[in-house]
Amino acid sequence: MDALVEQLARNLAQRTSRRRLLGLLGKALLGGMALPLLPVARVRSAAAAQEPGDPMTCDYWRYCGFDGNLCSCCGGGITDCPPGSVMSPTGWVGTCKHPVDGKDYIIAYRDCCGKELCGRCACHGDKGDIPIYRTQLDNEVLWCFGVKSGWAVNCTTAVNLGAKM
């Protein structure tokens, strides 16, 4: 094995100069950095493809423990805050049943803070909501504490954390 590697290295050294080798290495590095910029058809995961319902309505499956305005109606998305607002560092959780696979999923609800209240698509789902002694499950708490940009709640996101074990 050593002799074979040595012979290949010697043949390569005899046929190529250092400048050419460095040029090829530079092109490969530059090409590798530009590769993510190419237009590629992105394949959605099977779970994302099986998201039934309309995320702009309160009866969407992820919103079973939701309380607030839907960020998907306020310029953001199901998991993204609208421009100009900041996601709260904390939030509450709920467990919602997926209508297609029948599994229970843990959903994290986090408020988007710092902008005035959106006021569109207000929903109140209280499935699993329990008294204040379990704060992490209470959707009536103002979750914007700890955000430097202000206490105002703009809207709320619903992030799927995965299947309940």
C-alpha positions in Angstrom: 0.0 0.0 0.0 2.8 2.4 0.9 4.6 1.8 -2.5 1.3 2.4 -4.4 0.7 5.7 -2.6 4.3 6.7 -3.1 4.2 5.9 -6.8 0.9 7.9 -7.3 2.4 10.9 -5.5 5.5 10.8 -7.6 3.5 10.6 -10.8 1.4 13.5 -9.8 4.4 15.6 -8.8 6.1 14.9 -12.2 3.0 15.9 -14.2 1.9 19.0 -12.2 3.5 22.1 -11.0 2.8 23.7 -7.5 1.2 26.7 -9.2 -1.2 24.6 -11.1 -2.1 22.5 -8.0 -2.7 25.7 -6.0 -4.9 27.1 -8.8 -7.0 23.9 -9.0 -7.3 23.9 -5.2 -8.4 27.6 -5.3 -11.0 26.9 -8.0 -12.4 23.9 -6.0 -12.7 26.1 -2.9 -14.4 28.9 -4.7 -16.7 26.5 -6.5 -17.6 24.9 -3.2 -18.5 28.2 -1.7 -20.7 29.2 -4.7 -22.5 25.8 -4.8 -25.2 26.8 -2.3 -26.1 29.8 -4.4 -27.1 27.7 -7.4 -30.9 27.4 -8.0 -31.8 24.0 -6.8 -35.3 22.5 -6.4 -35.6 22.1 -2.7 -37.3 18.9 -1.6 -39.7 19.3 1.2 -39.7 16.7 4.0 -42.5 14.2 4.1 -43.7 15.7 7.4 -43.9 19.2 5.9 -45.7 17.9 2.9 -48.4 16.4 5.2 -49.4 19.6 7.0 -53.2 19.6 6.6 -55.2 22.7 7.2 -54.8 26.4 6.8 -52.2 28.0 9.1 -54.1 31.3 8.7 -57.1 29.9 10.6 -57.6 29.1 14.3 -58.6 25.5 13.7 -55.1 24.6 12.3 -53.9 21.5 14.1 -50.8 23.2 15.8 -53.0 25.8 17.4 -54.7 23.6 20.0 -53.0 25.3 22.9 -52.7 28.7 21.2 -53.6 32.1 22.7 -52.9 35.2 20.7 -52.7 36.6 17.2 -51.4 34.3 14.5 -48.0 35.5 13.1 -48.9 34.0 9.8 -51.6 36.7 9.5 -49.3 39.5 10.8 -46.4 39.4 8.3 -44.5 36.4 9.8 -45.0 32.7 9.6 -46.0 29.7 11.7 -42.5 29.7 13.2 -41.2 33.2 12.3 -41.8 36.6 13.8 -42.8 39.5 11.5 -40.1 42.0 10.6 -39.5 44.5 13.5 -40.4 42.1 16.3 -38.3 39.8 18.4 -39.1 36.3 19.5 -39.5 35.9 23.3 -36.8 33.8 24.9 -39.4 31.8 26.8 -43.0 30.5 26.1 -45.5 27.8 26.8 -45.9 24.3 25.4 -48.9 22.3 24.3 -49.4 18.8 23.0 -51.5 18.6 19.7 -52.6 15.6 17.8 -51.6 15.5 14.1 -54.7 14.8 12.0 -52.8 12.7 9.4 -50.5 10.4 11.4 -52.5 10.5 14.7 -49.4 11.2 16.8 -49.2 13.7 19.6 -46.6 16.5 18.9 -45.1 19.0 21.4 -45.7 22.5 20.2 -43.8 25.5 21.6 -45.7 28.7 21.5 -43.5 31.9 21.7 -44.7 35.5 21.5 -43.1 38.0 19.1 -42.4 41.1 21.0 -41.5 44.8 20.5 -44.1 45.9 18.0 -47.7 47.0 18.8 -50.4 44.3 18.8 -51.1 43.0 15.3 -54.9 42.6 16.0 -55.6 40.1 13.2 -56.5 36.4 13.5 -56.9 36.3 17.2 -57.3 32.7 18.5 -57.8 31.1 21.9 -57.2 27.4 22.2 -57.1 26.2 25.7 -56.5 22.5 25.3 -54.1 21.4 28.0 -54.2 24.9 29.7 -53.9 24.4 33.4 -53.9 26.8 36.4 -51.0 29.2 36.9 -49.0 26.9 39.2 -47.5 25.3 36.0 -46.5 28.5 34.3 -44.8 26.7 31.3 -48.3 25.4 30.3 -50.2 28.6 30.8 -51.1 30.6 27.7 -52.4 33.7 29.7 -48.9 34.7 30.8 -47.2 37.7 29.1 -44.1 35.9 27.7 -42.2 39.0 26.5 -40.2 39.5 29.7 -36.5 39.4 29.1 -36.8 41.1 25.6 -34.9 44.4 25.4 -37.1 45.8 22.6 -40.2 46.1 24.8 -43.1 44.2 26.5 -45.6 44.6 23.7 -46.8 41.3 22.2 -47.3 41.5 18.4 -48.3 37.9 17.6 -47.5 34.3 18.6 -45.6 31.4 16.8 -46.2 27.7 17.0 -43.1 25.6 16.6 -43.3 21.9 16.2 -40.7 20.4 18.6 -41.3 16.8 17.6 -43.4 13.8 18.5 -44.3 13.1 22.1 -42.5 10.0 23.4 
